[in-house]
Amino acid sequence: MTNFQKQQVKNKQDEVRKSVRLSRIILPILIGISVVIYLLWQNFDVQEFHRIQWTLHTFLWLVIAFGILGFRHFAYMARLYILAEGEFSWRKCFELIFIWEFSSAVTPTSVGGSAVAFLVLSQEKLSTAKTATIVIYTVILDAIFFLIGIPIFYLIFKNLILPSEDAQFFGSLGAKFILAITYVGMASYTLLFIWGVFINPKGIKSFLLLVCKLPFLKRYEAKTSQLGDDIMRTSEEVTSKNWKYHIGALLGTAGAWTGKFLLIIAIIIALVPSFQTDFLLLILFFAKLKTMFILILLFPSPGGAGFAELAFAAFMHGYIPVTSALVIALVWRLMSYYSYLIAGAIIIPNWLRNRWNEREES
């Protein structure tokens, strides 16, 4: 490896290393926990808090919740294994999903962890085409999961998938407005990616560069050109695959997101003894959580910290008392958000050292 190539690799690794700075880890934790503490202080109900019973029932459902968390991680691993077409071992997929989830946790939900994920995968000796395919196709798959589900649930449950009008933090009208904006935005970029990947990859690059001719977008021209090239590479890769590749990727996506929602439902059952596990009610909660996550995507804090906890309490208004909802939100975020922050902070430095040593030896 030449000195120039070593410097390029080091620059890329420095970009990833910046994401594991202590401030990037502590900030979302402080935001999330501070919001929960403040809301509990404002809405604390001693009687309701004492109704949360730490019994065998609670323990069993929390064990189930941890099992669902493991299933969710495995589903992400399976999707990565399929998209990488076996170039990663299962052990490597296990490690990389921790890093990917960490990158999502320390970046605003409106941005996501795709940029860091691209750098991470490029360090694993994948071809540029394969790296672009994994990152761009996962963005498409995640968006499709939400875009298809929300209209179906709205047809079934109507406004019940939104917070009620008298929800404490924001009501049905505000949530509907935010949902509409986010849904249209998600549909727009998804259709753009689908058109570029499956229909006209050259056309999408030309279109993107044309848009960048606008004066206030000119500075993004180089990055936009790179995105166009990545879409063209993704198109070559994805359109050459058989149906098993696409079905496997779709199932991995559905399994991962379904696991994320079922995890929260399991914690609700664990901590709310009076909760009725009626099938239709469980489906409604699944729909509400799916809607809630779309709203979280619009919030600019790292991993939706602060807003996710507040949104959960609002969406559960009328079904779960505020005190219980906030305790559930804290347990949920501890299990599936803060845990990835801590795991990523442990795994990434060692991973970077290994990649750097491999590059120096080659």
JOFEN-V97566 format. One record per run of one state. SS is the DSSP state (H for helix, E for strand, L for the rest). FROM is the first residue (numbers start at 1). TO is the last residue. If there is no record, write none. Layout:
[[SS;FROM;TO] [SS;FROM;TO]]
This chain:
[[L;1;2] [H;3;18] [L;19;21] [H;22;43] [L;44;45] [H;46;50] [L;51;55] [H;56;83] [L;84;89] [H;90;105] [L;106;107] [E;108;108] [L;109;113] [H;114;122] [L;123;127] [H;128;161] [L;162;171] [H;172;199] [L;200;200] [H;201;211] [L;212;214] [H;215;238] [L;239;242] [H;243;271] [L;272;278] [H;279;296] [L;297;301] [E;302;302] [L;303;306] [H;307;315] [L;316;321] [H;322;361] [L;362;362]]
